[in-house]
Structures are given as C-alpha cells and as structure tokens.
Amino acid sequence: MSQKQEEENPAEETGEEKQEKEGILPERAEEAKLKAKYPSLGQKPGGSDFLMKRLQKGQKYFDSGDYNMAKAKMKNKQLPSAGPDKNLVTGDHIPTPQDLPQRKSSLVTSKLAGGQVE
Amino acid sequence: MAADIISTVEFNYSGDLLATGDKGGRVVIFQREQENKSRPHSRGEYNVYSTFQSHEPEFDYLKSLEIEEKINKIRWLPQQNAAHFLLSTNDKTIKLWKISERDKRAEGYNLKDEDGRLRDPFRITALRVPILKPMDLMVEASPRRIFANAHTYHINSISVNSDHETYLSADDLRINLWHLEITDRSFNIVDIKPANMEELTEVITAAEFHPHQCNVFVYSSSKGTIRLCDMRSSALCDRHSKFFEEPEDPSSRSFFSEIISSISDVKFSHSGRYMMTRDYLSVKVWDLNMESRPVETHQVHEYLRSKLCSLYENDCIFDKFECCWNGSDSAIMTGSYNNFFRMFDRDTRRDVTLEASRESSKPRASLKPRKVCTGGKRRKDEISVDSLDFNKKILHTAWHPVDNVIAVAATNNLYIFQDKIN
C-alpha cells in the first residue's frame, strides 16, 4: 500500500493489521444492510445475474409484425410518428423504436415483492 | 443535455491533438496552439480543430436491440503523413476517420462557374488553366473504413498495435483482430463464451496491445484478473501466457468483493514493463514479470467501502473509471466522484486529490488540493463523505504523452490543466 501524505488523524490506526480489520468490518456491515433490505438477493455474489444484465443492455421489445400490420392499415392515411399515449405500442398505434419504453431488468427485487417495509 | 456527456478522451501520439467522444456520437478534436511570440500566454492552449458526427443511433430489428451512438473509445493512429487518422467505436461498429486540412482551392475551371454551375459548352471559347488560391483553413473529417458486424456483444476496447497495421477490438466475451485495410473480415483471437450461457461467470472488461511487442496483448475481467496473451503461441489465444491475480483473503470476502474487484481499465506503461489496472476502489501497478500480486496498490477513495450498500442501490458500484500514466511513467491519474480526480506520484509516494469544476478552477490559477473527511471532526476545507455528489463522476482522464498536461472530462465539460511554467 502506498504511503499517503496526510495529517495524522488521532483516531486512525497505525498498525497495518489493524487497518485491514477496520477495512473488512465496514464492508461486512454494508453487506448485512443490503441483505436486510433485499433478503432474496442472490446466493451467488456477483454471479451471472450481473453479467446477464450487462449483456442484455439495449434490449427493447419491438414487434415487427405489429409495426408492419399497422403500417399497411394506415397506408392511405398519414403515419403518426408518436401517439398521444406513449405506452400504447400495439394495435392501431404504430410503434417505432423511439416509442418503446426501455426495459430495464431489475436485479434487486422491489420492496413490495419482498414484503419488507422500511 | 445528455448527448453532450463526454464518454472518451484521448491525446494523439504527439499530444498536439486531443479527441473527445460523447454520448451523442460526436467527436470533437482540439489542437494545441503553437508557440507564438505575439501571444505568449496562448502557448499550449487547446482550441477546437474539428467536430464531426461519428456514429448514429441504430435499431437492430432482428434482435430488438437498440444500438447507442455513444462513442466508447477513440484511439489515434501514429501519424504517417499530413493527415491524422483515428479509430472511434460505439457498441457495435468501429470507424476509421481521416482528418485532413485544406488550405487551397482551385479556381478558374473551364466547365463550371465559380459557384459550381455547369457552363454551356458551346459558350466556351477559350481554355484556361485553373490556378490554386489560398483559402481559409478547412478541416475535413471523412470516414475511410467501417468495421462492422463483428461483435455480438458490446465493444468496450480498441487498441492499435505497434505494427501500425492491425488493431484489436474487445467486447464482453470476444476479442477480434483486424487489419486496418480490411473491413470485411476479422480474426477472433479470444473467445470466453461458455457453451451454456448459464455457466457464465466472468466477462472481458478491457484489452490493450503491448506498446512495443506486437504479438502481446492483455485483457482484464470482471473477476479482477488479467490475462496476457502471445499471438505467436496459437491462433486462438484462449489459453493465456500469463495470469495476473492478487490473492484474496477468504475471511474478508463479502457480497461486494467480486463486484468491486472488477477491473474497469487496463493500461500498459509507456516503457512496456508495467501495466496498471483500475478496480472500484483502487489502482494497481503490476510488473509484467510477476503474476502473483501487484507491485503497487493506490487507494482512490477507500472511504467508499462503508457506503457500498447505497452505492449498489444507485448502481454507482458499477461505474467504470479509467486510469492513465504520465509520459515518463512516474505518475498515474484516475477519477473519482464529486468531480474529484486523484494523482499518485510513484517516486515520492505522494498523492493528491484535485477538483475539476468551474467554481474551483479559474484560468491560470493553481488547483487547490481537496480532502475528504471520513469521520469525526470535519476540518474547514474538507468535505464529508455524505456530501459527495455521486452524479459528478470523472470516469475519463488523459495525460499528454510528453508534457504535464492533463485532460479531465467531468460529465459534459472538458478541463485541461497544465503545469505552471515558472
């Protein structure tokens, strides 16, 4: 560990071993905090949940069938670029990629699902 | 504006040009002013040289995948003629751009007017020779090569080889080798995709070619390991030549251990003897001859260890910080939160925290060192951990290859700091 040029804080530990121990305790305390909030959080720490989320970045759900059907129906009429209700993406409203809400996969289950009240 | 957020910063080999890429797919290049006797203070100032739109947003209908136009990385090619070349990449496509100057224009064409309209050939009665006339400097950027369709996953790194002919591009699971002249194929040199995706345990986070040995490259992983590969040993470099990993104390393992050990950046030293890795809380320097542990570890913001729970909840724990060496490899720099960035002097073992913000930097004034108070009494100048603004992240920094000039990207602002000349 590199030595830092800091003013000596009277509360600071001097021995390296003590410093290591100080470093571990906050991390474990943080882990306990997290597990208390989200008890169903994965048994495998940093496992494939994170990685799958990372690999799926940018995923949007776009039905090309809906898009083409609506486009064909509206052939003679003007194509609306975005309906007044952006959440309506099927049926008569022609969905375009920009309209789609980004589907964000959540790793941390909602508090409601977990039944935890803060 | 979100599209202005700077996503990459890179000096060219001479340091005269500085390129930035942003979330909106734009590249802005700054050029250093030449020394000028009539304006001595402007020496070393960087001014805008060229701006162009490198990438556009795309939608892959087949995979229902939105492809962001955000520029993930820019890497310059060494200069070989009057023009400058750089590679810029988004998640899926790499482009080679040529930036050239034009300061002359031909006038006096026979078949067209000065405004470009074609002249009636029957009206032309005499021939004249067009002459070159000087014009205001125009800097043009044109795409010379487009390297597409080689990455299923998101590109995180590109690196130009010291042979100046090839480069690598790395995504989460694969690394490809390209020839700068050939766009319709690339060679896959690393593939860590498991046969069954449910067995996926780690991804590639960064990759770089060795600065001098054109057969050597490294790639880092989300598990905090670095693999060095030699392309001479086999065509597919799935088996590494060297494996760098710091042993972990099993008793200190927590839910966060793997996440914070994930390496967000790996950079070779200019000498080629060392490499530096950045994980969430520290920067480590490794001697390429020693795989067992780093030779130096520098704490960037250790005080965040007691905030990991909330940093996990607001996703900050996944922030990817970059790191860089100075020209002589005697100092290293990396960013932090609250628009702070850290510099470590490897020789004197001193470190400093500085801030990149409008309030704290006036032109030509020195930066004042900052300090984060971790507990107990807060001194007047210090800032407490709970007051840190985690939205103000400095993820991208660059150091001039020779001089003490640094470029720091703070969200959508670029700061350039220089050493004072006494």
Interface residues (C-beta under 8 A of the other chain):
Chain A: M1 S2 Q3 K4 Q5 E6 N9 A11 E20 G23 I24 P26 E27 R28 A29 E30 E31 K33 L34 K35 K37 L41 P45 G46 G47 S48 F50 L51 M52 R54 L55 K57 G58 Q59 K60 Y61 F62 S64 P97 Q102 V108
Chain B: F59 Y61 S64 L65 E66 I67 E68 D91 Y153 H154 D172 L173 M197 E198 E199 L200 T201 E202 V203 S222 D249 S251 S252 S254 F255 F256 S257 E258 I259 S262 E296 T297 H298 Q299 E302 R305 S306 K307 L308 C309 Y312 E313 F318 F344 R349 R350 D351 K371 G375 G376
